[in-house]
Amino acid sequence: MNIKLKKNINCINMALYLMLLLCIWAILAIQLKIPHLTINVAWSQERCNNLNLLYINLSYSFLAGYIFYLLTISFPKKIEKKRLKPIIKQKVLGIWKGLWNIMLEFSRDVDVKNYMETENASKVLMSKKWSDNIPMFQNLYNAKISYIAFISLEGETIRNNITNFIQSYQSYISAEQICLLEELYNMPIFNQANQLSRMQILIEDENAIKSLANMMIEALEKMTEIENSFSIKIN
């Protein structure tokens, strides 16, 4: 989906740049009459003059519209986007923190560094029984929260952060970035965690844990894509 969208955006941009180039060429060839840019055709002089007049008027109109767009929309938006960059980074960080909280609890008592990296995440996620209660919450708060329930809770926070981010700053993020955020929102791990925690099913089968772990890794990989799209390196 992202690849198709990116291709469509690139095609539109190429078409606009081509039109801009043709307009500049028309002004140089017709209005300024630069010899090397003119094209001789076997038409009557009157017909050529009419076509040249039409072409030059269209070129000036397009250039005027393009300059107006740059001055009123493009440049102000880029300036505003630059001003909002620290805020946008905090929004991305808020989403990333939810995944970090999950991986932090799984990583306790596991001798693995850089557990947010996908190559190490599998070992961390496979080290726990997902239906067991998290020791830290039990010891500090006497609260019985299983790993799968914790993923469900953090998943809701992640989804809320994504929704608020898109609604508040959709004018300052690209269509590709919105697609990536929505893909993370719809990651299967959050739906699965929500359903399993509600049903209070014991998750002890290794294949079931591996399947859930792979879903979680997909979410981490998607978060990496989001970081790259915003040119932000968090972990």
C-alpha positions, 0 to 999 in steps of 0.5 A: 500500500505504501509503495503504491501510494509513494509511486502515485505521489512521485508520478504526480510530482514528476508531471508537475515538474514536467509541466513547469519545465514546458512552461519555462521552455515556452517562455524562452522559446516563444516570448524571448525567441531563443533560436536553439529552443524554437521548433519549426513546423510546416504550418501557416504563420497565422496558425503558429501565432495562434498556437504560440499565443495560446501556449504562452498564455497557458504557461504564464497562468500555470507559472503564476498559479505555481508561484502563488501556491509556493508563497501562500501554501508550500513555503508557509507550510514548510516553515510551520512544519519546521517549527513543529518538528520538536512537537512531532518528535515528541508525538512519535516518541510517545508512540514508541514509548508504548512499545518500549514499555512492553519490551522492557517488561519482557526483557527483565531477567533476560541477558539481552542488550538492544532488545528493541532491535528486531533480531534480539526481540524474538529471544526476549519475547520467547523468554516469558509465558505470556499469560503469567503475571508480570512480577514487577507489578505484583511486587510493587503494587500487588497488581495481577497483570499478565504480559498479554494484558499489559500488551493490550493496555499499552496497545490502547495507549499507542492507538490513542496516541496515533489517533490524536497525532493524526487528527492534530497534525495531519496537515503537517505529515505526509500521506505515506507517514499517515499510512504507516501510523495507521498500519501500526494502529491496525497491527494484529498483536493489539487485537489479539492481545485484547481478545486473549486478555479478556478471555483469560486464556492460558498461553503456554503452547510454544507455537502460540507464543512464537506466533504472538512474538512474530506479531509483536516483532512486526509492530516493532519493524513498523515502528522503525519504518515510522522513525525513518519516515520522520527522520527520527532515531529514538533508540 
